[in-house]
Structures are given as structure tokens and as C-alpha cells.
Amino acid sequence: MDMPMPTEPAVLALTTPSPEAAARRRMRLAKLRPLALATFAIAAFLAAWQAASATHLDFFLRFDNIPAPSIVFAHAVAVVPSADFLNDVIVSCERVFLGFVLAALAAVPTGLVIGRYPIAHELIFPLCEILRPVPAIAWVPISIMLWPTDFQSIVFITFLGAFFPILLNTLLGMRRVDPVLVLAARSLGAGEGAIFREVYLPGAMPAIFTGLAVGMGVGWVSVIAAEMISGQSGIGYFTWAAYSLIQYPDIVLGMVAIGLLGLVSSAAIRGLGRLAMPWLATQ
């Protein structure tokens, strides 16, 4: 009678992930890390703010009248859906968008021309350097006299605030273009228009979008300051009116709204930059 052969105990093989799977895992972790760190920082900030307001902290900073985040959130639930608040947000967005677009349409071509032609630089740049240090908010009295409506004067101030950062960054981008590329294009028979389109504009575009992002931020600063001083509507006017009426939760709500609107605006510009410069994604 044949005896059954003894079976060897099964050996548990330890499976190791493939290099491709490990690389994908590292990529997922790398993408989640900024979000996790940002969430932690915001949560820690809100927790410290809540604790300081709840305990009425009075050490260098006074939190006696600063509403806690929980109070601001409860107040926002009632105020944000209101027609008046939404109208203020829309009006501010219209002013920023119009002033920013006009500034970009004026500053980018001017920066390209100044950066390309020395005579244009000698003619235009000194005037820009004289006007640039003047804060946009200092133009409020002049803008009220120049423009017939409140809306136009605030758009003009927003235009001034956004114009100079875009101009200077465009000029910087033009100066960073490698002259060898220009000579190579010219030796291949490219004309002035083709050199602008194929060499200067792509080379300066990263700096241009940096200027657009900075200009958007300065544009929001300018429009909020103008609305606080001379406006009768807008999120800046809402915030200043809340201070005048001693409505502390509304003050913080206005500040949070300004921050979120600026964040969304800058993110939109960065997204447009990625679409306009796909070659940077491969670097």
C-alpha cells in the first residue's frame, strides 16, 4: 500500500511592491502632503483664535472685542445668502476684473515694447518710475475729480494698482530672454513680428504671469481701500460700514470674503498660466 508522501509546509512569500507601484504611492503622498499641511496650519490658526477670543486674551494683543471663529461662522450663515452681501461681492468682483483686464492689456504690450526697443525704454520708463511709487490709494481724490461716477473712479484706482507690477515683471521677462535665441531666429530669416511671437513672448511669459498674479493681489488691495474711502458699495464698503456700526462679526466676515476672493482670483491666473505654458509642466 502506497503511503502518501508528506507535504512540505507552505512557505508564505512576502510580496514586495513593484518599483512602479512604489513610485505611484510616493506621488500620491507628495500630492496629499501640501493639502495636509495647509489644513493643519489653518486648523491650528482657527483653534488659537478661538481660544484667544474665548479667554479674552490681553497680552500684547487684545481679544476682548474680537469675535471667535464660531461666532463669525454662525453670523456668516445668516449674512452671506442675503442680497445686499452678494451684491457687494459682485460689485467688487466687477471692479477688480475690469481694472485688472485694462491693466493687463496696457501693461503687457508696454512692457514688451520697452524691453525690446531702447528708445521706448528711454521715453516711457522714467515716467513710469515717477508714478509707480505713488500708492494707488493716494489717487482717490484725483480719481474722484477725473471720473464722473464712483464705479469708474474705483476701477481707475484698481487699474493703477495692477498696472505697475505687470509692467515691471513683463520688462524683467524680456530682459531674461537669451539674445542667442534672437540671433538664431534672425539668422533663419524671422522678421520682427515672428521674433516677438516665437521668441520674446514665450520667453517672457513666465514672468508675465507672475506679474499678473501680483497685479491681481495689488488690484484687490486697491479696490478694497478705495471702497473703504469713497465707495458706496462693495465688500470694502461693507467691511468699513461694519466697523462704523460696531458690528464686529461683519468686519471679520468681510476680511474672510476678501481673502477668499483673492485666493480664487490668483488660482485662476495660475491655472491660465499652466494652460498657456504647457512646456513648463515637463520641466
C-alpha positions, 0 to 999 in steps of 0.5 A: 500500500502506497503511503502518501508522501508528506507535504512540505509546509507552505512557505508564505512569500512576502510580496514586495511592491513593484518599483512602479507601484512604489513610485505611484504611492510616493506621488500620491503622498507628495500630492496629499502632503501640501493639502495636509499641511495647509489644513493643519496650519489653518486648523491650528490658526482657527483653534488659537483664535478661538481660544484667544477670543474665548479667554479674552486674551490681553497680552500684547494683543487684545481679544476682548472685542474680537469675535471667535471663529464660531461666532463669525461662522454662525453670523456668516450663515445668516449674512452671506445668502442675503442680497445686499452681501452678494451684491457687494461681492459682485460689485467688487468682483466687477471692479477688480476684473475690469481694472485688472483686464485694462491693466493687463492689456496696457501693461503687457504690450508696454512692457514688451515694447520697452524691453525690446526697443531702447528708445521706448525704454528711454521715453516711457520708463522714467515716467513710469518710475515717477508714478509707480511709487505713488500708492494707488490709494493716494489717487482717490481724490484725483480719481474722484475729480477725473471720473464722473461716477464712483464705479469708474473712479474705483476701477481707475484706482484698481487699474493703477494698482495692477498696472505697475507690477505687470509692467515691471515683471513683463520688462524683467521677462524680456530682459531674461530672454537669451539674445542667442535665441534672437540671433538664431531666429534672425539668422533663419530669416524671422522678421520682427513680428515672428521674433516677438511671437516665437521668441520674446513672448514665450520667453517672457511669459513666465514672468508675465504671469507672475506679474499678473498674479501680483497685479491681481493681489495689488488690484484687490488691495486697491479696490478694497481701500478705495471702497473703504474711502469713497465707495458706496458699495462693495465688500470694502464698503461693507467691511468699513460700514461694519466697523462704523456700526460696531458690528464686529462679526461683519468686519471679520466676515468681510476680511474672510470674503476678501481673502477668499476672493483673492485666493480664487482670483490668483488660482485662476491666473495660475491655472491660465498660466499652466494652460498657456505654458504647457512646456513648463509642466515637463520641466 
